[in-house]
Amino acid sequence: MTTVRLPLFPLNSVLFPGLVLPLNIFEERYRAMMRELLKTGEDEPRRFAVVAIRDGREAAPTAPGLPDQTALPERGPAAGFGADPIQAFHRMGCVADAATVREREDGSFEVLATGTTRVRLLSVDSSGPFLTAELEEIPEDAGEGAGALAEGVLRAFRSYQKRLAGARERSLTGVELPDEPSVVSYLVAAAAVLDIPAKQRLLQAPDTATRLAEELKLLRAETAVIRHLPSLPAVDLTRAPTSPN
């Protein structure tokens, strides 16, 4: 088992290998994380792990709120995630490589990262200025029939795209799609309009073929829904929405 210890960035979204993650960093715990990453040489990867939040808040409250107007806001690296932070997170996430880390005059950061490798969350350490985690790297196995399934998923995805484009009265003609099965599986998982639990299940699939088979069912079902509800929003096919941490 190959393990690694990395800074941990919980989000209300799922990151997949190969997908771009823009971040707008303003909380002190994540500012501290970015300052630490900047100590890494530019010729080396600036890696941190992203996990989806199961139960908690992406940004900690900054003022008293309901039901107790006098309660002080939580502070520290685990703010918003309870006494045992690991219980607040899904157990599989993705390593992100921060290709761009720009500090603004006010001390906040603009970050552009890319997902690289799936990891399983083993433990979480909240003793420092930001969360860190021990992680097990998860290899991507092709599984049986991944190539044929990828072809079917691409056909279904193009049909899905057309339905989304029709809903927004615009064309997606000319968008180049990959043909490598694992890349197809992650692109479709990220681009489809699905909730976090569904995306998390796709991230956790035991192999590429299993993920593609599940996506084929989901795409067919979603395309049928869009046919009757043409106002559903389309999504950017290469980027996740910028997270305000």
N, C-alpha and C positions, 0 to 999 in steps of 0.2 A: 504494500500500500504506500503510495507516494503522497506525503502530506506537505503542506506549506502553511506558513503563518502570514496573513496579510491584513491590512486595514479593511474594515467592514463598513459598507455603505448600504443601509437598508432603504428600499424605495417602495412606493405604491405602484410598482410595475415590474415586469419580468424582462430581464435582459437575456438575449440569445447570442451565441457565438457568431461573429461576423457582422453584427448589427451595431450601428452608431448610437452613442448615448451622449446627448448634450446635457450639461448640468450647470445650474446657476447656484453657486455656493455662497450662503450668507451666514449660517449658524456657526458659532465658534468651534464646535467639535469637528465640523467638516472643514473649516478653515485650517485648523491645526493639522488635519489629515493631509490637506493639499500642501501645506508648508513642509511637511515631512516628505511627501512625494517629490517635491522640488529639490530635495537634497540628493536625489538619484541623478546620476549623469544623464545628459541628453541622449547618449548613445545606448542607454539601457532602458528596458521597459519600466514604466511607472505603474505598477500593478496594484489594484485593490479589488476586493470582491463585492459583488452586488447580490443581495438577496431580496426577495419580495416579502413585504410585511404581511403576516397573517393576522395579527392582532396588535394594533398600536398605531402611532401617529408618525408620519414622515417628518414633520416639523414639530418641535416641542412648543407648547403654549408659552407666550411671552408676557401674559398678564393674567390676573385672577379671572375666573369665569364661573359659570354655573356648574354645580348647584351652590358652591361656596364662593361668594364674591371676595372673601378675605384670604382664600388659600393662596399660598405662594406658588409661582410656577416652578416646574421641575427643572433641575439643572444637571449638567454632567453628560457624559457620553451615552448613557442608557436612558436619558429622559424620554418619556413617552412609550417605553417598551417594558415597563414593569420591573419587578425585583429580580426576575430570572430572564434576561433578554432573549436567550436562545428560544424560549417558548413562544416568543412573539413573531418568529420568522419561519418561513418555509425552509426546509432543510437542504434543498438543492438550489444553487445559484450559479453565477457565471463570473469568471475573472474578467476585469476590464483593464485595458491598457490606455492610460491617459496620454494621448499623443500631444494634446495641447492643454496647457495649464497657464492661464493668464490672470495675474492679480490686478484688481482694479485699485483706484486711489483710495476707496473707502475700506479696503481690506478684504472685500469679497472676491470671489474667483469665477471666472468663466472657463469651463472645462469641456473638452470634447474627447470622449473615450470610445473605444471599440471593444465589444465582447470578444473573448478569445477561447476560453476553455470552461467546460462545466466543472463545478466542484460541489462536494457534499459538505455541509456544515457539521463539524464535530464538536466544537466548543467555542464559547464567546468570552472574551476578556474585557471587562469594563473598568479596569484599574487605571488606565492611562487617560490621556486627554481625548481620545477617540476610541471607538470599539475596534478590537482586533479579533481575528478568528483563526482557529486551526481548521484547515480544510483538506479534504481528500480530493485529488484530481480524478475526474471520471473520463475514461477514454470513450470515443464515439465508435461504436461497432455498427457495421452496415446492416447486418441482419439479412434474412433471406428475401430475395426479390426486390431489393431496394430500387434497382434501376427501372424496372417496369412500373413500380408504384410511383416513382418520381415523374415518369411520363404522364401517368394518369392524373397526378396531383397538378401538374402544370396545365393540363387541359382544363381541369376543373377550376383552377385558379384564374385562368384567362376568362372563363365564363363568369366567375365571381367578379373580376375586375370590370367586365363590361356592364354588369348589373350595377355596380357602385358608380361607374362613370355615368351611366344613364340617370342614376338618382341625382347626380350633381351636374348633369348636362354638360359634361366635358369628356374628352377622349383621352384614353391612355395608350393610343397607338404609338409605337416606337419604343416603348419601355422594354429594354433587353432583360430577359430572365435567364438565370443560370440553368445548367443541366446536370450538375454534380449532385447526387441524391441528398447528401447531408446539407449542402448549401440550400438546396430547394426546400428541405424540411424546415430549416431555421428561418428562411425568408418568409415563407408562408405563415409559420407560427407567429412571427412578429407583425406581419402586415394584416392578417385577418382581424376583423372586429370581434374580439372575444374578451370575456372577462378574465380577471387575474387567475382564478382557479383553473380555468380551461387552459390558459397559456402555461401555467405551472405544470399541469399534467403533461403537456407536450414537451416541455423542457426535461421532465423526469422520465420520458420514455426510455425503455431499456436499450433500444437501438434505432437506427434511422428508419428501417422498414416499418417498425411499429408506429413511429411518429407519423410517417407518411400515410399509413393506413387509417389512422385516426383523423388526420387532416382531410383525407378524401371524404370521409363521412361528414365531417364538420362543414366542409366547403359546399357539399351538395345540399346540406340542410340550410346553411346560411343563404345560399343562392335562392332557394325556394322561398325563404322568408322575405328576402329583399324584393322578390318578384311581387309580393303583396304589400310590402311596406317600402316604397321607393324613396322615402326621405331619409333613410339611414345614411350616416356620414361616411365618406371614404377616408382612408388614412394615407399618410406618407409611407411609401414602400421601402424607404431606406433609413428612416430616422424615427426614433421615439420622440414624443413631446418633451420639450425641455423641462427637467424637474427642478422646482425651486427648493430642493431638499427639504 
